[in-house]
Amino acid sequence: MGLGAGLTGLLTVCPMGDSITVGAGTSPGDSTLNTGYRNPLWVLGQNAGIPMSFQGQNTTSHDASVRQIYHDGVVGDTIAMIKARAQVSVPIHYPEVLLLHAGTNDANIFSTPAPTILASLDDLILNCWLQGQRTGLNRLKLIEVAQITALPNGNNSIVLALNALIPAMAAAHRAAGRNVQVVNMYDALGDPFGSNFNQGSPPHPNAAGSQIMATKWFGTTGSGLLCDWGR
């Protein structure tokens, strides 16, 4: 079964993480209200002929035009909290693609050292991959893990150190047969005081930043959701 064939013909995608996954800070009054990157990503799929079904156990307030409201993001969650939810959600939904932006609160709220965050992230990825496998039905085929966006304080040094470690971790998963790909959200969005962030609600991306994140998740031929191994 190719990526996206699924039981319904839709590409099943689970957005997983914290408030950035929820969409906190997105500018009000547009079609991405409180969805962050999720609605722009769905639109990209529709325009490319790749209809998606977003999956997860949570919903948030959203503009009436938003078609896909489900996700596995919770405001304030650390990686350990995300893992606890994933252990319930992944075996229920068996998404084909998991989009993981996690570690912001570990660094921002708790000042956890980068190697400790990386170990938790590594464990979360392994846990999701193993729980997302089954025979003959939809199953997890791709985890996209983000090099997370910047923080507007001194703990950004933790983010930089963590992001530097993520590619080698992902490579180790691929060497073990798990399709884990890295998406560099940090460089894509840039400085947290720049135009891609909600200055009244840092470190959350605004509508422009959310569109950039959607484009990065979606990728191009040979990467992201258009990866040539599955389409």
C-alpha positions as CSV (number, residue, x, y, z in Angstrom):
1,M,0.0,0.0,0.0
2,G,1.5,3.3,-1.0
3,L,1.7,6.3,1.3
4,G,-1.7,7.9,1.4
5,A,-3.7,5.1,0.0
6,G,-5.2,4.4,3.4
7,L,-8.6,2.8,4.1
8,T,-10.4,6.0,3.0
9,G,-8.2,7.1,0.1
10,L,-7.0,10.0,2.2
11,L,-3.5,10.6,3.5
12,T,-3.9,10.2,7.3
13,V,-1.8,12.8,9.2
14,C,-1.3,13.3,12.9
15,P,0.0,16.8,13.9
16,M,1.6,16.2,17.3
17,G,3.2,18.6,19.8
18,D,2.4,21.5,22.1
19,S,0.8,25.0,21.6
20,I,2.6,25.5,18.3
21,T,0.7,22.5,17.0
22,V,-2.5,23.7,18.5
23,G,-2.0,27.0,16.7
24,A,-1.7,29.5,19.5
25,G,-0.7,32.9,18.4
26,T,-2.0,32.7,14.8
27,S,-3.5,36.0,13.8
28,P,-7.3,36.1,14.2
29,G,-9.7,36.8,11.4
30,D,-8.3,34.5,8.8
31,S,-8.9,30.9,7.8
32,T,-6.0,29.6,10.0
33,L,-7.5,30.9,13.2
34,N,-6.2,28.7,16.0
35,T,-5.0,26.1,13.6
36,G,-1.4,27.2,13.2
37,Y,0.2,25.3,10.3
38,R,-2.6,22.7,10.0
39,N,-5.1,24.5,7.9
40,P,-2.5,25.9,5.5
41,L,-1.0,22.4,5.2
42,W,-4.4,20.9,4.4
43,V,-4.9,23.6,1.6
44,L,-1.5,22.7,0.2
45,G,-2.5,19.1,0.0
46,Q,-5.8,19.9,-1.7
47,N,-4.1,22.1,-4.3
48,A,-1.7,19.3,-5.0
49,G,-4.3,16.6,-5.3
50,I,-3.3,15.0,-2.0
51,P,-6.4,15.2,0.3
52,M,-5.5,14.7,3.9
53,S,-7.4,13.5,6.9
54,F,-6.0,15.0,10.1
55,Q,-6.2,12.7,13.1
56,G,-5.8,13.1,16.9
57,Q,-7.9,13.3,20.0
58,N,-8.0,17.1,20.4
59,T,-9.9,20.0,18.7
60,T,-9.7,23.7,19.2
61,S,-11.7,26.8,18.4
62,H,-11.4,27.4,14.7
63,D,-12.7,29.5,11.8
64,A,-15.8,28.1,10.2
65,S,-13.9,27.5,6.9
66,V,-11.5,25.1,8.6
67,R,-12.1,21.5,7.4
68,Q,-9.7,19.5,9.5
69,I,-9.8,20.3,13.2
70,Y,-8.3,17.2,14.8
71,H,-4.7,17.1,16.2
72,D,-2.6,15.9,19.1
73,G,-1.3,19.2,20.4
74,V,-1.7,20.5,23.9
75,V,-0.7,23.9,25.2
76,G,2.3,23.6,27.6
77,D,3.1,20.0,27.0
78,T,6.6,18.7,27.5
79,I,7.9,15.7,25.5
80,A,7.0,13.4,28.4
81,M,3.4,14.6,28.3
82,I,3.3,14.2,24.6
83,K,4.5,10.7,24.9
84,A,1.7,9.8,27.4
85,R,-0.9,11.1,24.9
86,A,0.8,9.4,22.0
87,Q,0.6,6.0,23.7
88,V,-3.2,6.3,23.6
89,S,-3.6,8.2,20.3
90,V,-1.3,6.4,17.9
91,P,-2.7,2.9,18.4
92,I,-6.2,4.3,17.9
93,H,-5.6,6.3,14.7
94,Y,-2.6,4.6,13.1
95,P,-1.7,7.7,11.1
96,E,0.5,7.3,8.0
97,V,2.4,10.5,8.7
98,L,3.2,12.0,12.1
99,L,4.3,15.7,12.3
100,L,6.3,16.2,15.5
101,H,7.3,19.7,16.8
102,A,8.3,19.0,20.4
103,G,10.7,20.2,23.0
104,T,9.9,23.9,23.2
105,N,8.4,23.7,26.7
106,D,11.2,21.4,27.9
107,A,13.6,24.2,27.0
108,N,11.5,27.3,27.6
109,I,9.7,26.4,30.9
110,F,12.1,23.9,32.5
111,S,15.5,24.9,31.0
112,T,16.1,21.2,30.5
113,P,19.6,20.5,29.0
114,A,19.6,19.7,25.3
115,P,21.0,16.1,25.6
116,T,18.2,15.3,28.1
117,I,15.6,16.7,25.7
118,L,17.1,14.8,22.9
119,A,16.9,11.5,24.8
120,S,13.2,12.1,25.5
121,L,12.6,13.0,21.9
122,D,14.4,9.9,20.7
123,D,12.3,7.7,23.0
124,L,9.1,9.4,21.8
125,I,9.9,8.8,18.2
126,L,10.7,5.1,18.8
127,N,7.6,4.7,20.9
128,C,5.4,6.3,18.2
129,W,7.0,4.2,15.4
130,L,6.5,0.9,17.2
131,Q,3.0,1.6,18.3
132,G,2.1,2.8,14.8
133,Q,2.9,-0.5,13.0
134,R,0.4,-3.1,12.1
135,T,-0.1,-5.6,9.3
136,G,-2.4,-5.2,6.3
137,L,-3.9,-1.9,7.4
138,N,-3.0,1.8,7.6
139,R,0.2,2.2,9.6
140,L,2.8,4.8,10.4
141,K,5.2,5.2,7.5
142,L,6.8,8.6,8.1
143,I,7.7,10.7,11.1
144,E,8.7,14.3,10.3
145,V,10.6,15.7,13.3
146,A,11.2,19.4,13.5
147,Q,14.3,21.3,14.5
148,I,12.2,23.5,16.7
149,T,11.5,27.2,16.3
150,A,13.4,29.9,18.3
151,L,12.8,31.1,21.8
152,P,12.8,34.9,22.7
153,N,15.0,34.4,25.7
154,G,18.3,33.0,27.0
155,N,17.0,29.4,26.7
156,N,17.3,29.8,22.9
157,S,20.8,28.4,23.5
158,I,19.2,25.1,24.5
159,V,17.1,25.1,21.3
160,L,20.2,25.7,19.2
161,A,22.1,22.8,21.0
162,L,19.1,20.5,20.6
163,N,18.6,21.3,17.0
164,A,22.2,20.5,16.3
165,L,21.7,17.0,17.7
166,I,18.5,16.1,16.0
167,P,19.8,15.2,12.5
168,A,22.2,12.5,13.9
169,M,19.4,11.0,16.0
170,A,17.1,10.9,12.9
171,A,19.8,9.2,10.9
172,A,20.2,6.5,13.5
173,H,16.4,5.8,13.3
174,R,16.7,5.6,9.5
175,A,19.6,3.2,9.8
176,A,17.3,1.0,12.0
177,G,14.6,1.0,9.3
178,R,12.4,3.7,10.7
179,N,11.6,6.5,8.2
180,V,12.3,9.6,10.3
181,Q,13.0,12.8,8.4
182,V,14.1,16.2,9.8
183,V,12.4,19.5,9.0
184,N,14.4,22.6,9.9
185,M,11.7,25.0,11.3
186,Y,14.3,27.1,13.1
187,D,16.0,28.5,10.1
188,A,12.7,28.7,8.2
189,L,11.1,31.0,10.7
190,G,14.2,32.8,11.8
191,D,14.5,35.3,14.7
192,P,11.6,35.1,17.2
193,F,11.4,38.9,17.1
194,G,11.0,38.8,13.4
195,S,7.9,39.1,11.1
196,N,7.0,35.3,11.4
197,F,6.2,35.4,15.1
198,N,3.3,36.8,17.1
199,Q,5.1,39.5,19.1
200,G,2.3,39.5,21.7
201,S,2.5,35.8,22.2
202,P,6.1,34.5,21.8
203,P,7.3,32.0,20.8
204,H,4.2,31.3,18.7
205,P,4.3,31.8,15.0
206,N,1.8,34.2,13.5
207,A,-0.2,33.5,10.3
208,A,2.9,34.1,8.1
209,G,5.0,31.8,10.2
210,S,2.3,29.1,10.2
211,Q,2.2,29.2,6.4
212,I,6.0,28.7,6.3
213,M,5.7,25.8,8.7
214,A,3.0,24.2,6.5
215,T,5.2,24.6,3.4
216,K,8.2,23.0,5.2
217,W,6.1,20.0,6.4
218,F,4.6,19.6,2.9
219,G,8.1,19.6,1.3
220,T,8.9,19.0,-2.3
221,T,9.4,16.0,-4.6
222,G,11.8,13.7,-2.7
223,S,11.0,15.1,0.7
224,G,8.2,15.8,3.2
225,L,4.7,14.6,2.3
226,L,5.7,14.5,-1.3
227,C,8.5,12.1,-0.6
228,D,9.2,9.9,-3.7
229,W,9.3,6.7,-1.7
230,G,5.6,6.9,-1.1
231,R,4.0,8.8,-4.0
